[in-house]
Amino acid sequence: MAVVPERRVVLLGGGFSTDHDGLLDDWVLDQVRAPRPKVCFVPTASGDAPAYVERFLAAYQSRSCEPSVLQLFRRDLDDDALRTFLLSQDVVYVGGGNTANLLAVWRAHGVDRLLREALDRGTLLCGISAGANCWAEGSHTDSFGPLTHLSDGLGLLSGSVCPHYDSEPGRRSSYRTAVANHALPAGWAVEDGIGALFTDGQLTDTVTRTPQARLYRVEPDGDGGVKEQALPCRLLVPAHQPTQPTQPA
C-alpha cells in the first residue's frame, strides 16, 4: 500500500531576511529528511526584488541544501518545466511583500495549482509575512495600504493568519476586530521570532528564537469579542546548547 505523504505548512515570523542567528532557517531544514534538500525561494510578493534573492542565496548556499529561486516577473520556464521544477522541491520558501499581488501573480501563472499539488506530494511549504498569509483561507494584510482583511487565500491551511502580531502598530487590534466581526475566520496570530508547523492541518510544533515571542490562537468568543490563547513553544538555541521549553505568558 502506498504511503500518503504528510501535508505540511510552516508559518514563519522570521528567518534569513530578518534574523542574524539562522535558527529558524535551520529548524525549517530539520523538518526535511533528505540529506541535501532542494529549497526553492519564491520572491513574488516583493516583485522578485534582487536584494531579497541575494540575501536568500547568501543564507542558503552555505547550508547543506540545494537552493534555487523561482522568479515570475521574468519567467523563463514553460508550463511543463515549471511544474517539473516545483514538484522536484523539498521546500518551497515564500518571501514577504504584498499578499494580494502575490496571489494574483501566482494564479495568472498557475503556481497556485502547482503548489497544491506539491503539498499533496510531500513538499514542505513555508514563508514569512505574505509568505505565511498566502497558505490560509484568509489573512490580515496591508496589501491595500491600511490594515485590512483578505479573504481569498489558497486555503491550504484552514482559518486565517495574521503576521507581525507584536511588531507593527495596529496589527493586534485590527486582526482581533476582523475575527470578532467574522470578516476573517478564527486563526493564527504570529509574532516575530516564531515558527509554527502544521501537519495535515493540525498544529504539531511551535518554536521561537526569542523567549518572549508567541503564537496565538484567536477565535470569536460568542459575545462580540475574541478569545486569544498563547500557545506553548520550544525555545530554539544554537546546536551546542540544550533546547528549553517556554510557557505562555
C-alpha positions, 0 to 999 in steps of 0.5 A: 500500500502506498504511503500518503505523504504528510501535508505540511505548512510552516508559518514563519515570523522570521528567518534569513531576511530578518534574523542574524542567528539562522535558527529558524532557517535551520529548524525549517531544514530539520523538518526535511529528511533528505540529506541535501534538500532542494529549497526553492525561494519564491520572491513574488510578493516583493516583485522578485526584488534582487536584494531579497534573492541575494540575501536568500542565496547568501543564507542558503548556499552555505547550508547543506541544501540545494537552493534555487529561486523561482522568479515570475516577473521574468519567467523563463520556464514553460508550463511543463518545466515549471511544474517539473521544477516545483514538484522536484522541491523539498521546500518551497520558501515564500518571501514577504511583500504584498499578499494580494499581488502575490496571489494574483501573480501566482494564479495568472501563472498557475503556481497556485495549482502547482503548489497544491499539488506539491503539498499533496506530494510531500513538499514542505511549504513555508514563508514569512509575512505574505509568505505565511498569509498566502497558505490560509483561507484568509489573512490580515494584510496591508496589501491595500495600504491600511490594515485590512482583511483578505479573504481569498487565500489558497486555503491550504491551511484552514482559518486565517493568519495574521503576521507581525502580531507584536511588531507593527502598530495596529496589527493586534487590534485590527486582526482581533476586530476582523475575527470578532466581526467574522470578516476573517475566520478564527486563526493564527496570530504570529509574532516575530521570532516564531515558527509554527508547523502544521501537519495535515492541518493540525498544529504539531510544533511551535518554536521561537528564537526569542523567549518572549515571542508567541503564537496565538490562537484567536477565535470569536468568543460568542459575545462580540469579542475574541478569545486569544490563547498563547500557545506553548513553544520550544525555545530554539538555541544554537546546536551546542546548547540544550533546547528549553521549553517556554510557557505562555505568558 
